[in-house]
């Protein structure tokens, strides 16, 4: 669903590999109209690695000043998951974890 006042999407529940195509299309459309794309995962209790890979791929295809801002609950352990793959140093990917 749209993220509200900011460009991007807000997701809920489980984000599985089956959702990655729709997620990629929605976010790719957003990159044409804004510099900061927000993905709000605070309503997500499970994020498949394949869905995370789509977010990383999108961030890798952005050029500063564009960026992908991921808002997440710490329970998803995204900082650790990004670090495990060496994705935590992508300049165009920002993670905000808040409980």
WOMOHU-V709616 format. One record per residue. N is the residue number from 0. RES is the residue in three letters. PHI is phi in whole degrees, 0 to 359 (NA if undefined). PSI is psi in radians with two decimals (* if undefined). D_CENTER is the distance of its C-alpha to the mean C-alpha in Angstrom with 1 decimal. Layout:
n:res:phi:psi:d_center
N:RES:PHI:PSI:D_CENTER
N:RES:PHI:PSI:D_CENTER
This chain:
n:res:phi:psi:d_center
0:UNK:NA:2.70:13.5
1:UNK:303:2.66:13.2
2:UNK:279:0.08:11.8
3:UNK:97:-2.11:15.4
4:UNK:280:-0.34:16.7
5:UNK:258:2.79:13.6
6:UNK:286:2.35:12.1
7:UNK:139:-2.74:9.0
8:UNK:223:2.70:8.7
9:UNK:241:2.22:9.6
10:UNK:246:2.68:9.7
11:UNK:223:2.68:12.7
12:UNK:78:-2.23:14.6
13:UNK:252:2.29:13.8
14:UNK:251:1.88:11.1
15:UNK:256:3.01:13.3
16:UNK:302:-0.54:13.9
17:UNK:296:-0.35:15.8
18:UNK:268:-0.13:12.9
19:UNK:294:-0.57:11.1
20:UNK:295:-0.85:13.5
21:UNK:296:-0.67:13.0
22:UNK:296:-0.77:9.2
23:UNK:298:-0.75:10.0
24:UNK:296:-0.82:12.8
25:UNK:300:-0.76:11.3
26:UNK:285:-0.61:8.7
27:UNK:295:-0.69:11.6
28:UNK:299:-0.66:13.9
29:UNK:292:-0.58:12.1
30:UNK:293:-0.29:12.4
31:UNK:280:-0.29:16.1
32:UNK:240:-0.05:16.6
33:UNK:209:2.83:14.8
34:UNK:269:-0.51:14.2
35:UNK:239:1.98:11.3
36:UNK:261:2.17:8.4
37:UNK:256:2.30:7.0
38:UNK:243:1.93:4.6
39:UNK:265:1.89:7.3
40:UNK:255:0.21:7.6
41:UNK:296:-0.32:11.0
42:UNK:263:0.11:12.8
43:UNK:263:2.30:11.5
44:UNK:253:-0.11:14.2
45:UNK:210:2.26:13.2
46:UNK:234:1.97:10.2
47:UNK:295:2.60:11.9
48:UNK:301:-0.61:11.7
49:UNK:294:-0.59:11.8
50:UNK:289:-0.67:8.6
51:UNK:297:-0.67:7.0
52:UNK:298:-0.61:9.1
53:UNK:296:-0.74:7.9
54:UNK:297:-0.74:4.5
55:UNK:294:-0.72:7.3
56:UNK:297:-0.73:9.7
57:UNK:297:-0.82:8.3
58:UNK:301:-0.71:8.2
59:UNK:295:-0.42:11.6
60:UNK:268:-0.01:12.9
61:UNK:272:2.69:12.6
62:UNK:238:2.30:15.7
63:UNK:307:2.42:16.4
64:UNK:272:0.07:16.6
65:UNK:294:2.60:13.4
66:UNK:205:2.76:10.2
67:UNK:255:2.09:6.4
68:UNK:254:2.06:6.5
69:UNK:255:2.11:4.6
70:UNK:259:2.23:7.7
71:UNK:214:2.70:8.9
72:UNK:279:2.45:12.4
73:UNK:302:-0.37:14.1
74:UNK:298:-0.42:15.3
75:UNK:284:-0.22:12.2
76:UNK:55:0.72:13.3
77:UNK:293:-0.64:10.0
78:UNK:301:-0.78:12.1
79:UNK:293:-0.74:14.7
80:UNK:295:-0.70:12.8
81:UNK:294:-0.74:11.3
82:UNK:297:-0.70:14.9
83:UNK:304:-0.59:16.6
84:UNK:260:0.01:15.3
85:UNK:76:0.34:15.9
86:UNK:267:-0.01:12.3
87:UNK:283:-0.10:12.7
88:UNK:252:0.28:14.7
89:UNK:286:2.09:12.6
90:UNK:300:-0.57:13.8
91:UNK:263:0.31:11.1
92:UNK:235:2.12:8.3
93:UNK:239:2.42:8.8
94:UNK:239:2.23:8.4
95:UNK:241:1.91:10.5
96:UNK:259:2.20:12.0
97:UNK:217:2.37:14.7
98:UNK:281:*:17.0
